[in-house]
Amino acid sequence: MSTTMHIKTSEHGVIRLFHIDLPREAIERFTTQAGTGEWPLQYALGAKSLRSAFVEVINIRDLGEMSLSQYLINAHDVSGADFQAMRTRLDALTGFALVLPSQAFDQTEQDLTIATPLRWIGTFNEPKAAMGGAPIRSDSSKGVVGTAGSGAGPRSNTGLWVVLGLFVVIPLGIIVARFMLN
């Protein structure tokens, strides 16, 4: 039985987690895109488009004392009731995990058909950014912005003074340096 998933072009904020059922020595070959374009991971996902920069392969043993669920919370800000319900199952995984955020699919609408050695574990949503806040009530936030004047207002002459100062300081520095060297 294979697992299928539909990826929408507009998808964002979704994390998909898979277990990779391969021995350690086969992981790099499976997850690395060859110079010829061959990429077993992309084939196992059945993906039309996959961005390698967003493919994250985790050796769960390398997490040390940190559990996989805690890693997902820290690294991907994963939360929610579905995630909390799966934490025990996630923390029981061994071997290698594959984390694919929405960006990995390059905003390409596609249907995935997951094949061995991948096993889908779960799909989680990153929390949505909190929108809102009190409306701005200052006088400057109301009304229409006026048009620019004729441009005859006061101007700063700082730039002019800097340039004139350089014309004085540089030749003076050259004269002092020559005097010191002689």
Number of C-alpha atoms within 10 A of each C-alpha: 5 10 12 14 12 10 17 14 13 9 15 16 15 17 20 15 21 19 22 24 16 14 9 11 8 10 16 10 12 19 18 16 15 11 7 6 8 12 17 16 24 20 16 17 22 18 18 14 14 20 12 17 8 15 18 15 17 17 17 17 14 10 12 9 8 12 18 24 20 17 15 18 14 10 9 18 14 20 15 11 8 12 18 12 10 13 14 13 11 21 14 10 15 14 15 19 23 21 19 21 22 21 19 18 23 15 16 18 16 16 15 19 15 22 17 15 15 19 19 19 15 14 15 19 19 16 13 8 6 6 5 6 6 5 7 9 8 7 7 9 10 9 7 7 8 6 6 6 7 6 7 6 6 6 7 7 8 9 9 9 11 10 11 11 11 11 11 10 12 11 11 11 11 11 11 11 11 9 9 8 6 5
